[in-house]
Amino acid sequence: MAFRQLALSFRISKSTVSTTVIEVCKAIWKKLKEKHLPTPTIEQLKNIEKKFYEKWNYPNCIGSIDSKHIRVRCPKNSGSMFFNYKQYYSIVLMAIADANYKFIMVDVGGYGKDSDGGILCASNIYQCLENEILKIPSEKKFPNSNVIAPHVFIGDEAFPLRSYLMRPFPRHQLQDGDKMYYNYRHVRARMTIECAFGIASSKFRILLKAIETKIENVDHIVKSICILHNIIIDLEKNVTDTEYAASCREFDTSAIARRRNDSEPIIADDTDTVESTDHQNPAQTHTTNDILKEILPPTIFIKGVIDFLQLRNSFIEEIGPTSFSCKSTSNYLKIQTNNPDNYRKLIQFPESMHNFTRINSKLINHSE
């Protein structure tokens, strides 16, 4: 929403709205940067490298790097400095993302006319890497190999090749099958930064149109958006972990339900009782069957899904399109079925799940 529209909505002046918005953006960056976008340490980079290998099968990667053009109104007396190859005026957000689409380093304010390599060389990120201000983990062996390689960031072909920065092989060299396969792995892991930009744009729609304010104010707005994006990622991760832990506690109790074997349905004895969690009436108890009516079927969590659409189509063929719902988070794919029969079908489904998930992935059934 434009400042003028906000001013009319709240019956205040346009200049007051402009000043207030920029002050809030500055406060968000100043107060929350150290918590949600700190300078990464060696330990944090090692954790990022571990996540990249677990989720994207790319070893020794400590982040994916790319730039995004932020559309702006043409600044006065700027000539073609902000006019980019996409035929509009912009400033550039250079960012590095981890395996969970969270920004770990950002640099805002590059000229729209510059290439990705030129923007990188003019950024603070490049200066920190070249001057070794940013400490990178030391070299380590590839998994199941004796080859020792450095930790690197990964970018597209627009970036230069450095000891700390990997780019894909040029297209004219892709007749080699090994190089083509490497490019596939490289591009798949690098998609995390593209996804991070897409998530931020979908949540903060101001990035989808020209920001009609001063260039220095655009810098503050974009930096605050990066902070808020990371906060959302952190909160979603905490909610997912809480749900996961609660499910483990809830469905690990054998008194609620027992699966006799793979072919028998879930059976519960009427004599089994569970105390109510209602603090107002602690003496109240419910039978297990009453509880099963409320909590069954339980949520199924699947880690490391590679081809979501193919997996979803297989579930549709197995139990029908209206018999389940899927929700994707940064760590899990959550599946909720509408009745116990369909739940049991999906629990028996993982024998063919290797076509859709990673080798080290597993389906988590909390009712067992």
N, C-alpha and C positions, 0 to 999 in steps of 0.2 A: 504494500500500500504506500502511495506517495506521501511525502510530508504534508502536502497541501490537503489531501484527504484526511489524514490524521488530525490536522489542525481544525478542519471543519467538524470532525466527529467529536472531538473533545473541547471544542469552542475555545481554543487557545491559538496564539499566533504561530505562523509557520516557522519563524526563527526560534521560538521556544521549543517546538517539536524537534527541529534539527539539532539544537544544542543538547537537548535531553537524550536523544537517541545516541549521539556520539559519545556523550559522557557515560552512558550505560555500557556501550561497547568497550570503551577504555577500561571501565571498572571490571567488566567480565574478564578481559585479558589480564589485567594487573593482579586480580585476586585469585583467579582460578588457573592461571598458566602453570604454576609450580606443581599443582596437584594433578591436572588432567593433560598437560602437554609439557612435561619437564624435559630438560636435556637428557637423552638416554644415557644410562651408565653401561658399563661392560656387562654386568649381570642382566640388565634388562635386554640388551642386545642378544645375549646368549639365549634368553627365554624366547625372544622373537625368532631366532634361528631354529630353535626346537619346534616351535609352532609351524613354521614354514615347511619343515621337513615332514611333520606329522600330517598336515592338512593338504599340502601341495606337492609333496615328494620332490622338493628342491633343497638340497643340502647347502649349508654354509651361507644361506641368504639371511640378511639382517634387515631387509626392507625393500619395497618396490617404490620407484621414483618416477614421477611424471609431472606435467604442468597442465593447468586448466586456464583457459581464457575467460576472464570475468568481464562481461559486456558492460561498458560504461557509455555515458554521453560524451560526445567529442569535447575534450578540454579546449579552452580558448588558447589561441596562439601556439598550438602544439604541433602543427604541421602533420606529418605522417608518423610521428613517433609512436602513437598508440594504435595505428591502423594495421591490423593483422592480415594474414594470408586468407582468412575466412571472410574478408571483406566487411569487417565492422571494427569499431574501436573497443579496445580492451586493455586491461592490465592483466598480469599473469600471476597465478598462484602456483608456486613450485612446492610440492609436498612429497613426503615419504610416508608410506603406510605400512603397518604390520600385517600379519596374516589374518587378523580379525577386522580389517578395514578401518582401523583406528590410526589417525595421524600421529606420527612420532616427531616429525620436524616439518615446519612450514616456513616459506619465505614469500612475502607478498609485495607486489609493487613493480614487477618487471614490465618493461615496455612491450606492448602488443606486437610490435614489428620484429622483435628478436626471435631467434630460433630457440629450441629447447636447450641446445648446447651452449649458446650464448647466454641465455638466462641463468643456466647453472653456473657458468664461470663468473657471472656478476653477482651471484647470491652469497649470502652468509654461510649457507650450507657448504658450498665449495671451499670457502676460506677456512672453515672449521676442519674440513677433511684434509686439505692440502697442508695446513699448518699443524696438523695432528692435535688440534684442540679437542676434537671429538675422538675419544678413545674407542678403538675398534678391537674386538677380541682377536687374539693371536691365531695364527694358522692352525688348522686341525685336519685330520684325515677324513676323507669321505667315508660314509658308512660302508662296511664290508669291503674296504679297499685300503691299500697302503699309500694311495696318492694323497699328498699333503697340499692343501689349497687354502687361500685366504678367505676371510669372510667378506662378502660383497653385497652391495646394493644392485638391484637389477632394473634396467630401463629399456626403452625401445631403441630403434636404430638411429634416432635423432641424437642420442647421447654419445659422447666420446668413450673410448675404451680406456679404462684406468685399472690400477691394481685393486681398487675398492669398488669399481663399477663395471658390471657386465652388461653387454648388449648382445642381441641375437646375431647369428651369422648373416652376412648379406644374402640377398635372394639369389644371386647368380651362383652361389656355392651350394645350393640346396639339392643338387643332384646326389650328393653324398647322403646316404640314409641316416648315418649317425648324426650329422649336423642338422638334418631335418627333424630328427627325434629330439635333439637338444632344444631346437627352437620351439617345439611343441611344449616341452616342459617349462621353458623360459617364459613363453607367452602366458601359459596357464597360471604360473605363479605371479607374473606381473599384473594380472587382472585385478589384484587386490586394490591397487591404487585407483584403477578405473572404477571399480565398484564403490570405493570410498567417495570419489567425486559424485557418482550417481546417487548414492544415498544422501549425501549432503544437499544436492540440488533438489531431490524429491521432498526433503523435509523443509528446506528453506527456499521457497519458490522465488525469492528475490534474485537468486542466481540464474534463473531462466530468462531474465529480461534485463534490459539496461538499467543500471543503478544511476539515477539522475541526481548526483551530488558531486561535491568536490573529490578530486582524486585522493587526497589525503584522508578524507572521510571514508571513501571506499575501502582503503586499507584497513581501517579500524573495524568496519562492518565485516569484512571477510575474515579477519583474525578472530573476531568474536564468534562467527559461525563455525570456524574450526574447533574452537573450545567447546561450544555447545554440542557439536557433532560427537566429540570424544566423550562428553558427559553422558549423552544418550547411549553410546556403545557400552560405557561402564555400567550404567544402570540396568540395561538389558542383560548384560552378563551376570550381574548380581541377582536379578530376578530369576534367570534361568538356573543358576546354581542353587538358589533357594528352593525352587520347584523340584529340582532333581533330588536334593537332599530330603525334602519332605516326602517325595514319592518313595525313596529308599526306606525311610522310616515307616511309612504307612503300609506298604505292600510287602515288607519283609516279615511281617507278623504271621506266623503260620496259623494262628487261631482264627484269622479272618477267612482264609481260603486255602485249599490245598489242591494241587493238581496231582491226580493219582498217576497218570501217565500221559503220553502225548495224545492218546485216542480218547481219554475220558474227559468229560466236562469238569469244570470247577465245582467242587462239592463242599458245602459247609454244614456243620452240625448245628441244629437249633439250640443245643445246650451251650454252645460257645457264646460267651457274652463279652462285650467290650464296654468299659466304663465310658460314660459320656464326658466330653470335654467342656460341657456347659458349666461354667463356674457358678451360675446362679442356682443350680440344682445338682450338686455333685453326686447325690445318691442315685440319680436316675441312670438306668442302664438300658441298652438296646440289644436285641438279639443280633446275631451275625447276619442273618438273612435281611434284616432291615438295613443294616449298614451296607451290605452288598448292593441293595437296590440303589443306594445313593452314590457309591463310589465305583461300581462296575459300569462299563469296562474301564480298566485303568489306562493311563496314557503310556504310549510306547515311545521310547527315545531311540533314535538311530544316529550314530556318529559317522561323519566322514562321507556323506552321500556325494557321489561324483555326478551322476546323471539323474537329476531330480525328475525330469519329465518322463524318462523311460521307467523309472521306479514307480512313479504315480500311475502311469498307464498299466503297468503290471498289476498294481493293486486294484485298479478298476476292473481289469479282466478277472481278477480273483474274487472280489466281493461286490463289485458294482460301483457306479460313480457317486451314488448318494449314501453310501454306507460308511464313509469315513471322511475325516477332514485332516488337512496337513497344515502345519505352521512351521516355517523355517526360521531359526535363529542363527546367531553367529557360531554356535557350538553344536547344536543338535537339530534334528528334524523330528518334530513332535507329531505323532499320529494318534487321533482319537476316533475309535470306532463307535457305532451306535448300538451294538448289542454284543453279548458274550460270544455268540457263534462266530461273528466276523472277527472278533478279537482273537479267538483261538486259531482261525485260519491264518491270520497274519503272524501269530507266534510261531506257527509251523512253516511259515514262508521262508525264513532266512537261509534254508539249505541252498537256495538259488540266489541268495543276496549278493554273492561275490561278484556278479556281473555289474552291480550298481554301486558298490561301496569299496573302500580301500581294503587292502589285505589285512591291515591291523585294526579294522573297524569291527564293531560288533553290535548286535541288537540287544538292548537292555530290557529284560522283562522283569519288572519289579514284583510280580505276583508269585514268582517261584521261590 
